[in-house]
């Protein structure tokens, strides 16, 4: 039996946002590996072993998946959203860098609908012009670098999508981010808080930066700050295609 | 009959990257509207009218779709990739802004796999840390603004994904963009040219900025420039999750 490893994006939550490519990989897998809530989205069946693990062990999880593929198993590492956006794909390559003998394995990354694009679609089209995606967690980078990026993105007048805006353990970062954005973008700039998009718990709210409070976000929220031209039309928010 | 309008992302090209949500909308539609090559991806069937139009008439196309939905038809406006990323969703809201009486219509935006994420998955994980997405076409914004954004994105050490890098009519922009990037990011920075991702014509090439030439891109190419930590591992290119 020839093993393989797939890193698959399950999309933001709804079944109808899982690509057929990912569904086929899951149907052919012998093993599914991932963070507990993502593995819970995969249906159990005979012949499939589910390996759920906790957060913050991404490289160990990736190494475990590679080891199983090297032993001939068909392994899917599941990510929420898209595996290449603040998810498991980079952790996989970090593990692969440490173990060159695994680089000859059959490895594929399967894209998925990432949270910011599902959130943007639900809200309208706030990312319809140039934009950036920034992970606000300072687990893996210094907070000063996050602030620097926010200032430069504001100066570039990019719309911004924020992942992991507010952790329970370090909620003060998002307070500072909102202060910085109010200062650089002004209080009238539109910001959309999109929680649990595409799930039954979906909640969307668009306010101005002047109205925004840190409690509007948690770790299941994607935050989208518009650019200087972002505006409301009817019940939607969108960014025009043109600028300057 | 109650009409509706959906703006749907068909993904980068492969059938297996079209979400089930989009497939259902297409199966229920009476009319499909879009740019010629995207409408060509929708199978003809009795009861479905295909309305293919040329490029650069996005707002007129959106108004036509809204008009048909107002008349009770079930209309899908198709975009390549994700409709909210340099595609039809913003044009739809521009049309809607001009005609408030259409704002009460049943309108939904359905996300899709956007080209940069399919390209990133095919190449590895070059967008695995903070990144930006910039449309290099200067049809709808001044070239000076593009250059400003490139400089600021480089200063922020963001990875960058470029859409519409090189038009036939104005190829000189991409020459200047590459020069600017070589100057600000240095000649060793990795850049991936991903053409026609997920189609039979898919072609991927990763080189350094020092090696990159404008001819490596055309309008079917997404270009991904890594950040300062982006590197190769085996046959892949990836950006580590950590920085600073």
Contacts between the chains, C-beta under 8 A, distances in Angstrom:
chain1	res1	chain2	res2	distance
A	11	B	19	7.6
A	14	B	21	7.4
A	15	B	20	7.4
A	16	B	19	6.4
A	16	B	20	4.5
A	16	B	21	4.0
A	16	B	24	7.1
A	17	B	19	5.3
A	17	B	20	7.8
A	17	B	21	6.0
A	17	B	111	7.1
A	18	B	19	7.4
A	18	B	20	7.2
A	19	B	11	7.6
A	19	B	16	6.4
A	19	B	17	5.3
A	19	B	18	7.5
A	19	B	19	6.1
A	19	B	113	6.8
A	20	B	15	7.4
A	20	B	16	4.5
A	20	B	17	7.7
A	20	B	18	7.2
A	20	B	20	7.3
A	21	B	14	7.4
A	21	B	16	4.0
A	21	B	17	6.0
A	24	B	16	7.1
A	58	B	241	7.7
A	82	B	117	5.1
A	82	B	121	7.6
A	83	B	121	7.1
A	83	B	125	7.6
A	84	B	117	6.1
A	84	B	120	4.5
A	84	B	121	5.6
A	84	B	125	4.7
A	84	B	126	7.9
A	84	B	127	5.4
A	84	B	128	5.9
A	85	B	117	6.9
A	85	B	127	6.3
A	85	B	128	7.6
A	86	B	128	7.5
A	86	B	241	7.6
A	87	B	128	7.9
A	89	B	121	7.3
A	89	B	124	7.2
A	89	B	125	3.7
A	89	B	128	5.9
A	89	B	238	7.2
A	90	B	125	4.5
A	90	B	128	3.1
A	90	B	129	7.2
A	90	B	238	5.6
A	90	B	239	6.3
A	90	B	240	6.1
A	90	B	241	4.8
A	91	B	241	6.5
A	92	B	125	7.5
A	93	B	124	6.0
A	93	B	125	5.7
A	93	B	128	7.7
A	93	B	233	5.1
A	93	B	236	6.1
A	93	B	238	3.8
A	94	B	238	7.9
A	94	B	240	6.2
A	94	B	241	7.3
A	96	B	233	5.3
A	96	B	234	6.5
A	96	B	236	7.8
A	97	B	233	4.6
A	100	B	234	7.4
A	103	B	233	6.9
A	103	B	234	3.4
A	103	B	235	7.5
A	104	B	234	7.8
A	107	B	236	8.0
A	109	B	120	7.8
A	109	B	121	4.0
A	109	B	122	7.5
A	109	B	124	7.0
A	109	B	125	6.7
A	110	B	121	6.4
A	111	B	17	7.1
A	111	B	113	5.0
A	111	B	117	4.7
A	111	B	118	5.1
A	111	B	120	7.5
A	111	B	121	4.3
A	112	B	113	7.5
A	113	B	19	6.8
A	113	B	111	5.0
A	113	B	112	7.5
A	113	B	113	6.9
A	114	B	117	6.5
A	117	B	82	5.1
A	117	B	84	6.1
A	117	B	85	6.9
A	117	B	111	4.7
A	117	B	114	6.5
A	118	B	111	5.1
A	120	B	84	4.5
A	120	B	89	8.0
A	120	B	109	7.9
A	120	B	111	7.5
A	121	B	82	7.6
A	121	B	83	7.1
A	121	B	84	5.6
A	121	B	89	7.3
A	121	B	109	4.0
A	121	B	110	6.4
A	121	B	111	4.3
A	122	B	109	7.5
A	124	B	89	7.2
A	124	B	93	6.0
A	124	B	109	7.0
A	125	B	83	7.6
A	125	B	84	4.8
A	125	B	89	3.7
A	125	B	90	4.5
A	125	B	92	7.5
A	125	B	93	5.7
A	125	B	109	6.7
A	126	B	84	7.8
A	127	B	84	5.4
A	127	B	85	6.3
A	127	B	133	7.9
A	128	B	84	5.9
A	128	B	85	7.6
A	128	B	86	7.5
A	128	B	87	7.9
A	128	B	89	5.9
A	128	B	90	3.1
A	128	B	93	7.7
A	129	B	90	7.2
A	129	B	135	7.5
A	130	B	132	7.0
A	130	B	133	6.6
A	130	B	134	4.7
A	130	B	135	6.1
A	130	B	149	6.1
A	131	B	132	6.7
A	131	B	133	5.7
A	132	B	130	7.0
A	132	B	131	6.8
A	132	B	132	3.8
A	132	B	133	7.4
A	132	B	153	7.5
A	132	B	158	6.1
A	133	B	127	7.9
A	133	B	130	6.6
A	133	B	131	5.7
A	133	B	132	7.4
A	133	B	133	7.8
A	134	B	130	4.7
A	135	B	129	7.5
A	135	B	130	6.1
A	140	B	241	5.2
A	140	B	242	3.9
A	140	B	243	7.1
A	141	B	242	6.1
A	141	B	243	4.4
A	141	B	244	4.6
A	142	B	244	4.6
A	144	B	244	7.8
A	145	B	157	8.0
A	145	B	243	6.2
A	145	B	244	4.6
A	148	B	156	6.6
A	149	B	130	6.1
A	149	B	156	4.6
A	149	B	157	7.9
A	149	B	158	6.9
A	152	B	152	4.7
A	152	B	153	7.5
A	152	B	155	5.7
A	152	B	156	4.1
A	153	B	132	7.5
A	153	B	152	7.5
A	153	B	156	6.6
A	155	B	152	5.7
A	156	B	148	6.6
A	156	B	149	4.6
A	156	B	152	4.1
A	156	B	153	6.6
A	157	B	145	8.0
A	157	B	149	7.9
A	158	B	132	6.1
A	158	B	149	6.8
A	233	B	93	5.1
A	233	B	96	5.4
A	233	B	97	4.7
A	233	B	103	7.0
A	234	B	96	6.5
A	234	B	100	7.4
A	234	B	103	3.5
A	234	B	104	7.8
A	235	B	103	7.5
A	236	B	93	6.1
A	236	B	96	7.8
A	236	B	107	8.0
A	238	B	89	7.1
A	238	B	90	5.6
A	238	B	93	3.9
A	238	B	94	7.9
A	239	B	90	6.3
A	240	B	90	6.1
A	240	B	94	6.2
A	241	B	58	7.7
A	241	B	86	7.6
A	241	B	90	4.8
A	241	B	91	6.5
A	241	B	94	7.3
A	241	B	140	5.2
A	242	B	140	3.9
A	242	B	141	6.1
A	243	B	140	7.1
A	243	B	141	4.3
A	243	B	145	6.2
A	244	B	141	4.6
A	244	B	142	4.5
A	244	B	144	7.7
A	244	B	145	4.5
